[in-house]
Structure formats: C-alpha cells, structure tokens
C-alpha cells in the first residue's frame, strides 16, 4: 500500500489508490482519509482521519484560504498530500466526478457537448472521441439535461447561458458520468434562493439514483446544513465534525 512522506511524487502517482487492509467495500463510493496532511510548502490542515460512508453527503466549511479547496483537490488526486493517505476502491477517471468552482466548461461548445464529456468517461480510454456515444449514453445525457432543467438549451453554446444555467450544465456533466464520488467546489455559487433549492433537489435526486457519495465545499452554512449529512469545519488547521 502506497504511503506519502512529502511532495516527491507526481500528482498522478498513487494519490488515489486501492488498499487491501481498509474496510472500504469494492466500488462502494466509500472514502477514507488516513493521517492526512495537506498543503503546499507547509500544512494547511493536518491530522485528518475521516471515513465517509457510501451515499453520504459531506459539506466542508471554513473561512477563505483555510484549505477547503486544497482538501477537495487532494481527494481528487490533483494535489499530492504532504503525508498520509487518500483511500478508495474505484477508478479515478470514471469513479470521480469533479465540479470545480470555475466550472471548467467549454464555452464555445453546446450544452449537450459539454454534458457528453461526462458520459464519455464511461467509455474505454481507447474509444475515439469522434465516435458516437451510443444509444444508452445518449439517453443518460438526455435524462441529465431534463433533470437539471436545461434540455431546451441543449443545442445552444454555453457562453450565452446565465451563470445559474452554466452551473446546471457542470452538475449534469458530473452526474452523467455516474461516478461513485462527486467532489463539488462551491457548485451553488451566488445563486438566488429559488435556483439553489431547485438545483439541490435535482442534484440529490440524481445522486440517489446513481448511488454516489458527495463531498462539497460550501461557504453558506445554511445551505450546507440543508444538503449535508455531516459538516466538516476547518479551524486552526484541524477538522471539527458536526452532524447536520
């Protein structure tokens, strides 16, 4: 089992890995953070020992710059931990859906093309990008667009959509991937209450359908307590856990 003792590994090497002595069930969506220390030149958060059960929703709260996004990116395998382990049993490419704060959409492409990117991760790596998705995946794209209320914009370029509509596209892209773990960095943004409520409802329904686990960074405590099963508050370089 790989262990970490500093930033001497590339970000693609063993940051997310299988382990035989963990109690994580195969392909379950469970996650374990063991003796984890995260940061860059010095730790932002250390001594993290947390287990996330399959299907749970965890919200991460804390002041700006305290390490919320760094923790999310470390779990995603985009940043190498200073020490400790991130343990799960599903593949990074198809098993993790990531919704970054800046969404990462292809603005000149259509809504459908952007959402299809998520569906394409369910194809083998060697499957050519120019080949069609197939009937089943196209149907799943349709369902995701419909569930998030953006099917009428399917053929529109993303750049002409409102901020709230673009967030729906990013969520649909992650969910159509049918990952075991969804990582979302302030994916609700500065939306109004009506938009937030509809997106939370649609997201929770889709997550329930695919049996995914959700770990989200949120800056609104009230929102976090509505959607999450447990709250992680980063404070004084440690995580304090509360039940939502």
Buried (B, 14 or more C-beta within 10 A) or exposed (E): EEEBEEBEBEEEEBBBBBBEEBEBEEBBBBBBBBBBBBBEEEBBBBEBEBBBBBBBBBBBBBEEEBBBBBBBBBBBBBBBBBBBBBBBBBBBEBBBBBBBEEBEBBEEBBBBBBBBBBBBBBBEEEEEEEEEBEEEBBEBBBBBBBBBBBBEBBEBBBEEBEEBBBBBBBBBBBBBBBBBBBBBBBBBBEBEEEBBEBBBEBBBEBBEEBEBBBBBBBBBEEBBBBBBBBBBBBEEBEBEEEEE
